[in-house]
Amino acid sequence: MELSDLTAWLDVFRGKGSWITQVFLVVLGTLLASYVQRRLRLRLQRRLERTRTPWDDAVVEAIGPPLTWLIWVVGIAFAATIVHRATGAAIFEAVGPVRDVAVVAITVWFLLRLIQRAERNLVAAAEARGEGIDRTTADAIGKLLKASVIITGALVALQTLGYSVSGVLAFGGIGGLAVGFAAKDLLANFFGGLMIYLDRPFAVGDWIRSPDRDIEGVVERIGWRLTTIRTFDKRPLYVPNATFTQIAVENPSRMTNRRIYETIGIRYDDVDRLEAILEDVRRMLAEHPEIDHDRITMVYFNAFGPSSLDFFVYTFTKTTKWAEYHRVKEDVLLRISRIIAAHGAEIAYPTTTVHVPEGLRIHGMSPAEPGRPNDGEGPAQE
């Protein structure tokens, strides 16, 4: 039933009451309709929460406030039409266009809420089933759908107001050049964000760092203009997306293993024990349950150091978690130290040996007792 049909139906009863009474009845009916739909929606929502489908819950949650506003917009527009016919006031001539634009805006609002809640429900349902889901991709698809809905709604609203959509698009093509030059940085960040969504060098929750810039932390949010990174001292870092098209980004979160690479030195006095120590360290790593034996493992004598015989340990852990890796590394190093001690050797530390030529006398030492300083009673010897 059209709005004009309802108005004509009320005209039949115009003789039985004034237009004020008609407006009152319309507002009362709008209030009742809003109350009834709210009660029915809440009852339907409680019933649909017991189903496994995430779409029905998303529709019922999204339609609530927009449907209430839609009922009131239509009801108030109907009442305003009655007042316009009764009074002839020129201001009420805008009721029709305003009502149409409001309906389009409410529809866009409903679709945006539906996209947001469907995205949230789908992610929650996938996590509840234990299935992996790419939050970055879901967020990108949601943003693209929202942008499409907003642009389409704006074009429909302009068409409703009597503007030619083709003319608007042509003007947008010409004006887009000027806007592009004026907002090149904004567009660069937009396309930078688009490249992040397409190439996916990192996702929300990844630990990233850049050797080119002082950027390191966990990705919290990827927007169309900025990417929010939480540094390890818990400060938020806001990086324009265009920056990621010009720098190298390292993503440690996607590593397959963590590496242990340490150089250890023993004393030169323990050179005859070195070979046995290396064999025991190799055996220990081969039997260690938290070392990845599918990766290369090397333990070799490496160099004659200034004060030590240096050998290196090169291996990979199974875990990639930061704290767990350090626990495994600590265990490996302690085991190596026990192996060295078990062979009667010692870990070297920097030392300096001074060789004094035979017959050299130090000023202030007694000739009879070279190891004792002169007590001052005899002459000093040189």
Stockholm file with secondary structure:
# STOCKHOLM 1.0

chainA/1-382         MELSDLTAWLDVFRGKGSWITQVFLVVLGTLLASYVQRRLRLRLQRRLERTRTPWDDAVVEAIGPPLTWLIWVVGIAFAATIVHRATGAAIFEAVGPVRDVAVVAITVWFLLRLIQRAERNLVAAAEARGEGIDRTTADAIGKLLKASVIITGALVALQTLGYSVSGVLAFGGIGGLAVGFAAKDLLANFFGGLMIYLDRPFAVGDWIRSPDRDIEGVVERIGWRLTTIRTFDKRPLYVPNATFTQIAVENPSRMTNRRIYETIGIRYDDVDRLEAILEDVRRMLAEHPEIDHDRITMVYFNAFGPSSLDFFVYTFTKTTKWAEYHRVKEDVLLRISRIIAAHGAEIAYPTTTVHVPEGLRIHGMSPAEPGRPNDGEGPAQE
#=GR chainA/1-382 SS CCHHHHHHHHHHTGGGSCHHHHHHHHHHHHHHHHHHHHHHHHHHHHHHTTSSCHHHHHHHHHHHHHHHHHHHHHHHHHHHHHHHHHHCCGGGGGHHHHHHHHHHHHHHHHHHHHHHHHHHHHHHHHHHTTCCCCHHHHHHHHHHHHHHHHHHHHHHHHHHTTCCHHHHHHHHHHHHHHHHHHTHHHHHHHHHHHHHHHHCSCCTTCEEEETTTTEEEEEEEECSSEEEEECTTSCEEEEEGGGGGTSCCBCGGGCSCEEEEEEEEECGGGGGGHHHHHHHHHHHHHHCTTBCTTSCCEEEEEEECSSSEEEEEEEEESCCCHHHHHHHHHHHHHHHHHHHHHTTCCBCCCCCCCCCCTTCCCTTBCSSCTTSBCCSSSCCCC
#=GC SS_cons         CCHHHHHHHHHHTGGGSCHHHHHHHHHHHHHHHHHHHHHHHHHHHHHHTTSSCHHHHHHHHHHHHHHHHHHHHHHHHHHHHHHHHHHCCGGGGGHHHHHHHHHHHHHHHHHHHHHHHHHHHHHHHHHHTTCCCCHHHHHHHHHHHHHHHHHHHHHHHHHHTTCCHHHHHHHHHHHHHHHHHHTHHHHHHHHHHHHHHHHCSCCTTCEEEETTTTEEEEEEEECSSEEEEECTTSCEEEEEGGGGGTSCCBCGGGCSCEEEEEEEEECGGGGGGHHHHHHHHHHHHHHCTTBCTTSCCEEEEEEECSSSEEEEEEEEESCCCHHHHHHHHHHHHHHHHHHHHHTTCCBCCCCCCCCCCTTCCCTTBCSSCTTSBCCSSSCCCC
//
